[in-house]
């Protein structure tokens, strides 16, 4: 089984790129973030032509997440389900083949330290931790993928000193990410590449991608049972190339059959 996550930075602008990538790589499921579309505007037809069904939680012009999957796409959840009156569309989940529970999330950016947006981000991570604690109790094979907007360590930043104490790399954000791992989740990339350097996001400005001035902020966390089946995790840098790419590249996880 192959599972992928990709912040596509707008489905209307990149549907053709995404479907071409799906046709070439054929993952079982892809979680997309920042689709920037309401559900009714999501272009289901080109995905269905490739055999993918979709679960979408959209928002006009901002945020939004979607899961497209071949085969099973059951027990769909849209949102954190905690009763919080939050208009931002940031999480979708569904059960895939082999009983794998797939969570696709788009964490808040946080703006700047001390801002309202930063406080919201930390509260959202607290809500996410409670959600994942419940999910782990129900789903032994849990895979939590998406744009976390956190670089967990210095190896995940091209210039650690320049980013130290800044948003995406602050101590509070890294601690929030660490609390998720502490629930019983494994950073699947780090499990296989403990000393590896692989970025998933590069700024459009200042030749960020050609210079490889990137950050690893897109992650796949898995329950211990799922991590035991993880055989490969890689960033598809080629998908960041070409005309009008997203500023993120897909992260692809390969799992052994159950």
Secondary structure, DSSP 8 states (H G I E B T S, - for coil): -EEEEEE-S-HHHHHHHHHHHHHHH--SEEEEE---S-GGGS-HHHHHHTT-EEEEE--TTS--EEEEESS--EEEEES--S--------EEEEE-GGG-EEEEEE-----STTSHHHHHHHHHHHHHHHHHHHHHHH-SSEEEEEE-----SGGGBTTHHHHTTSTTT-HHHHHHHHHHHHTTEEEHHHHH-TT----SEE-TTTTTTTTT-EE--EEEEEEHHHHTTEEEEEEEGGGG-STT--SB-EEEEEE---
